[in-house]
Amino acid sequence: PAAGGWQLGEPDLIVDFPAYTVPPDGPDRYRNLVAAAPVTSPRWVRAVEIRPGSPRVVHHARLMVDTTASSRRAAASDGMALETGAINPPGFFVGWTPGKAAAPHPDGSAWPLAPGTDLVLQVHVRPHGSSEVIRPRVGLSFAGAPPVRRTALVILGTKTIDIAPGDSAHVVTDTFALPVPVLALGVYPHAHYLATRMDAWARLPDGRTRWLLRIARWDFNWQDEYRYAAPIELPAGSVVGMRYTYDNSTANPRNPSSPARRVTYGPQSTDEMAD
C-alpha cells in the first residue's frame, strides 16, 4: 500500500462517510451512507478506492451518485431504503469486496462528478457477534480532461428466481443483443451462497463464440470484478449471454439453510441473485 494505506497513492479527494454501528447479531443489513461531493466545479473521476471498514462485518459496498435529495432523505429516516434516486456512476459499476485490489478506470475513460451531487455508499453488513463501528472513506482521483471514449454498463440477470428445496441444478439465463460494436472491458458477476457455476459468452454474428466468464466453483465470500488483459472486440449484432447454476440441496456445503428451503430473489444473503 502507498502512504496512508491508499493502494493507488494519495487520492485527489478523500470523502468521509457517516459512521455506522453494526449490531452484534441479527439479520444482514444494508445501509445507504450519504456524503455531499465536496467539489465546486465539474470533475472527471478516473479512479475510485473504497475503504468501507472492517471486512469482518462489511460483506460488500457499492458507490453510487444521486443528484436528487432522495438518498439524503432516506438516510435521515432509517437509512434502509434500497430504492432511491441513486444510480451507478455513468458507465461504471463501482464496488468493493474483501480482497479486491483497487485499480484505475481503463485508459481514456472517466465519469462526471458535478457540484451538488451526493455520493451514496451502500454497505451490506453482517453482524459478527460483537458490536463494531465502521467509518467508511472513499478516495477519488481526477482526470485532467474529459474522457475520449464512452463507457456503458450492460446488465444481465433476473429477479424471477425461485429455487425449490432439493433442486441441485437450477439454471438462470439471460441474453442481450448488442446494437452497436463494442469493446468489452470486463465482467462483474454476482450471486449468493447457492450459486455453484457461472458461464458468460458472446455469440458473434458469424456463429463463433467468445467466452467472457467461466467460474466452475463460485464462492460468495470471494467476489471480484474481472478486467480483461486486452479489450474483447464484439461486433454489432453479437448476443451476450449468461447461465448461472444453483444447488439448493443439502449436498451443497455452502447452503445456509438446513434443511434446504425455498429460495427466491432478495437482498439478504440467504436469498439469491443473478447478475
N, C-alpha and C positions, 0 to 999 in steps of 0.2 A: 504493500500500500504506500501511496505517496504521503507527504507530510499532512498531518491532520487526519489520516486514515482514509482519505479520498482516493479511490482506485485510479481515477483519471486525472489526478492532480487537483490543485485548488480550483474550485468552480468560480465562475464569474459572479454567481449569485447563490447564496445559501438561504433557503426558506425553512423556517422553523414552524412546525405544525403544533396545534394544541396537544398537550399530554393527555393520555388516556390510561385509566387504571383497569387492567384486565382482572376480573374477579377470580377467585381461586377455583371455582367449579361452575358447573352449569353447561349449557349448550354452546356451540360455536357462536361467535358474534361478528357482525360486520359493523364497522363504524366509518362514516364519511367525515374525515377531518378536513377543515377548510381554512385556507390562509390566502389573503389577498396577495396577488403577484405584485411585488414592490418595484414596478417598472414605470417610468414616466414617459417613455416613448416606445413605439413598436420595436420588438426584438425578434430575432430568429434563433430558435433553440436547436443546437446541433448535437447536444449530449445531455443526458439526464442520469444522475446517480441517486438512487433511493436508499436511505438508511432508516428503515421503519422501526427499529428497536430489536429486542431480543428474538432470535429465531426460535427460541423455546416456546414462545406464545404466538408469534406472528407467523401464520402459515403462508400468506402471500399478501402483496399490496399492489395497488394499481393507481396510477396517476392520471387524472382527468382534468379538463378545463371547463369552466362554467362562466358564461357571460351574462347569466341571469342571477337573481338573488335566491333561486330555489334551494341550492345546496346550503347556503348560509342559513336560510330559514329552517331547513331540516336539522342542521347541526344545533341550532338554538333550541330545538324541541327535545328530541331524544337521539338524534344522530343515526337512527336506524334506517331511514328511508333509502332504498336502493334505486328508486326511480325518481330522479331529479333531472334538471336541465344539464347536468354534467355529461360531457361527451369525451371520447378519445381525442387527444391532440390530432389535428387534421393529418390523416395519412399514417398514423402511428398507433400502436398499442404499447404503452409504456408500463411494464410490470416488474415486480421483484419477487423472487422466491429464494429460499435458503440455498446458498452455494452459487447463485447466479453472479457471473462476472459482469461488471459494468462495461459498456462499450459505446463509443460514439455512434451516431446515426451514420448510414452509408455516405460516402463522399458525395458532395453536391446536394444533399437533402437536409432539410430542417423544417421546423413547424413554427407558425407565428404565435407570438405572445403579446397581446395588446394591453395597454393600461386599462384598469378597471376589471380585469379578468380575475376570477377566483381560481386558485389551484385546489383541487379536491384529491386527497389521498384516501382511497378506500382500503381499509385494512381488514383482513379476515384473521381473527384471533381465536385461539383455542385455549381455554383455561388449563392450567398445568399443576393444580394442587396448592398453589400459593398465589396471593395477590402480587401483581407485578405492574409497574408503571412503565409505559413506553413513551418516548419523546421523539417522534419521527422528525427527520430532516431530509430535505431534498436539495441536491446541488444541481444548478443549471449552468451550462456553458453555452455561450452565444457564438453564432457565426457572424462574420463581418459583412456579409452581403446576403440577399435573398437566395433561395435555392435555385439551381439551374435545371432541376427536373422535379416532376410532381410524383409524390408517393401516394399510394392508396391502400386501404385495407380491403381484402376480400375475405369475408367471414362466412364460413360454412358451419353447419350444425343444425340442431333441432332442439325444441323444448317439449316435444311429444314423446318423451322417454317413459316407458312403462315396462319394467323388468319383473317378471314373475319369480317368486322364490323357487329355487332349484334350477332355473334356466342357466345353463353353464356356457351358452354360446349365443347370447343375444347380440344382434347386429344393428348398428345405426349407420345410415348412409346419407350423403348429401352430395349434390353436384352444382357447379356454376359454370356457365359458358362465358368465356371472355369476349367482350365485344370489340376489344382493341388489342393490338400486340403489346406485350408487357415484358419486363424483366423481373422475374421472381427473385426477391432478395432473401427471403427467409420464411420460416413457418413457426407458429407458436401453438402447440397442441395443449388441450386442457380437458381433463375428465377427473373423476374421483376414484374411490377405492375399488370399485367393481371392474373398471376397465382393465383389460389384460393385453390387448394388441391394438396398434394403430397403424393404418396404412393411408397414405395420400399420394395422389398421382395426377398427371395431366395427360389426357388423350389428345394428341395432336391431330390436326385436320387430315394429315396423310396416313393416319391409323397407328402411328408409333405411340409408345407410352414413355413418358418421362416420370420417374419416381421422384416424389417430393419429400416423403417421410415414411420410414418403416421402424416401428418400435415393437419388438416381439414380446417384451416383458415390461409393460408400463408400471411405474411406481409413483403413486400420488404424492409421496413425500419428497420426490426429487424431480422437479419440473424445471424446464428452461425454454428459452427461445433459441431456435437453431437458425443461424445465418449461413447461407451458402458461401463456400470459399470463392466462388465466382457466380455472378447472376445467371439464372437459367432463362434462356430466351423462349417465350411461349407466344406463338403467332395468334392473331385474332381467330376466333372460332375454336380454340382449344377448350376442352371441358375439364375443369379441375374437379376432382372427386375425392371423397374421404369415406373410409369404412372403419368403424371402431367396433371392437368385440368386447363384451362384458360377461363376467362369470358371477352369477348370483347364487352359487351353490355353497354348501359348507366345505367343499374341497378347495375353495379359494381362501388361502390363509389370510388375505387382506380384507375379507368380508367383515365389516364392523358389526354385523348382526348375527347372533346365534340363538335360536335357529334363524335361517335366512327369512327375510320379509320382503314384501313387495316394495320396489324402489321406483320412484318417479323423479322427474326433473325438479331441482330445487337448489337453494344456495347452501344448505347445510352439507357438511362433509359426508353425512350418511345418506344424502340424496345423490343424484347423479347429474352430470353434464356431458355435453359432447360438442366441443368447439375446436 
